[in-house]
Amino acid sequence: AQSVTQPDIHITVSEGASLELRCNYSYGATPYLFWYVQSPGQGLQLLLKYFSGDTLVQGIKGFEAEFKRSQSSFNLRKPSVHWSDAAEYFCAVGPSTPGTYKYIFGTGTRLKVLA
Amino acid sequence: NAGVTQTPKFRVLKTGQSMTLLCAQDMNHEYMYWYRQDPGMGLRLIHYSVGEGTTAKGEVPDGYNVSRLKKQNFLLGLESAAPSQTSVYFCASSLWNTEAFFGQGTRLTVV
């Protein structure tokens, strides 16, 4: 069955420090992968996506993610965190084969940023 | 361009009452989804639709019904609300091979 695992429920970093949020997936084919961010009381906003090609993808707000097929991972990174990055982050896999339609989400990682 | 719009944004229901949540998208997307979000559980798929007139069950469909009479609208119904349905509900839409676009959510409390 398709699944997404985000092993870290909460992460706290200091402003200016680097960040890595982990995501592992289980999918029968080459997946479409996404990272979304959710600020309190808001909907989900797309940070970046991977469909094919270069395994290092750049997104908005200075985020990047690397697809590693051998590790079934799609970790999100940012070199220097800003206080405004405090939010909840969701990794997801999307439908990539004919006849599939579902987006499957991880349980999320809540990021706290210390001033 | 509004994207995905959900109404209402907030609602309080008494146990046993019914209600309908409306999702409207103006992007001509084929696929539409209803998720619920609960603390520590991420987003769980309730129902989805792959086109006008079609619906399918997701991961947690019990207690909910849906309809997609028009391509741009996807309705989620609760026939007899229960406290376990207290949640934040998100609608999303997409095309094939794209990301899902989300609404701002509906916060529902069942007392």
Interface residues (C-beta under 8 A of the other chain):
Chain A: Q6 I9 Y32 F34 Y36 G41 Q42 G43 L44 Q45 L46 K49 F51 F90 A92 G94 P95 S96 Y101 K102 Y103 I104 F105 G106 T107 G108
Chain B: V4 Y31 Y33 Y35 G40 M41 G42 L43 R44 L45 Y48 V50 A56 G58 F90 A92 S94 W96 N97 E99 A100 F101 F102 G103 Q104 G105
